[in-house]
Amino acid sequence: MLQLQFKNSEKGPLWLVEPSYIVGSDQQSDLVIDSASVMPQHIELRVIGDNIQLINRIGRNVSVNNSAVSYTHLRAHETEADL
């Protein structure tokens, strides 16, 4: 089972047990990030087996491992994302 860990946060890890998660500032998001730079539905995480797909739902302001992305696969222990 996969988990999402938060860097520089007091939040504990989130076990990824659902097939998809919406991350954003909207209170209805699966993972709420209260920040002016985060849109209501900023990204979607799709869990497929032991892989995670990150889908940029806003078209800007998403980077993974210091590279701007619209869609990417996240790799365990090697991925850092900034919203």
Secondary structure, DSSP 8 states (H G I E B T S, - for coil): -EEE--TTSS---EEE-SSEEEEESSTTSSEE---TTS-TT-EEEEEETTEEEEEESSSSS-EETTEE-SEEEE-TTT--EE-
